[in-house]
Amino acid sequence: MASTELQGKRVAFLVAQEGVEEIELTKPWQAVQEAGARVELVAPEDGKVQAFNHLDKGSTYSVDAALDRADPDSYDALVLPGGVANPDELRTDERAVRFVQEIFSAGKPVGVICHGPWTLVEADLVRGRKLTSWPSLHTDIRNAGGEWVDEEVVVDQGLVSSRKPDDLPAFCSKIVEEFAEGRHDVARAGATRS
């Protein structure tokens, strides 16, 4: 029997056109969908996104909403999968950065894994927060005012973070839990750039 914890919730998965780590997209997607959420793939452009399994091409996935049409107010939560190229491309797209900032400023829960926090660093959203990531991002997170820890899953006021694909079971469980809780206090949501 399917879970209904997220019934009536709409969750955006924000990815670049190329470079998203496939398992970091598909496993969380499956988890929130099985919990009853309506899931949508948001990307810079319409069409398809190319997923990767490390450096090898994986499957392609259809975009549900391009950033020009995606309204952050219409989503209840956000997932930022990793892959090296994916968040690196997103952090150079002002529309993606603004989308993430608006989700955070509304206190909506966010799940981020692996290299995904690069987008949060660019959006100035890690300041004063505790999170984890792929180990190579620890200096970027600390330089942006965040507290980096080496743990399987970290939750800080609706922000759920994990380090790598091996952490996906814990990550998926926690995002469902946090997404079910809904909005969180935005007092520590970090500064946003103008």
MORAGI-V536667 format. One record per helix or strand. SS is the DSSP state (helix for helix, strand for strand). FROM is the first residue (numbers start at 1). LEN is the number of residues. If there is no record, write none. Layout:
# MORAGI-V536667
ss: {SS & SS}
from: {FROM & FROM}
len: {LEN & LEN}
This chain:
# MORAGI-V536667
ss: {strand & strand & helix & strand & strand & strand & strand & helix & strand & helix & helix & strand & helix & strand & helix & strand & strand & strand & helix}
from: {10 & 18 & 22 & 38 & 48 & 56 & 65 & 72 & 77 & 84 & 94 & 109 & 117 & 130 & 135 & 147 & 153 & 159 & 165}
len: {5 & 4 & 13 & 6 & 6 & 7 & 2 & 3 & 4 & 7 & 12 & 5 & 6 & 2 & 9 & 2 & 4 & 4 & 17}
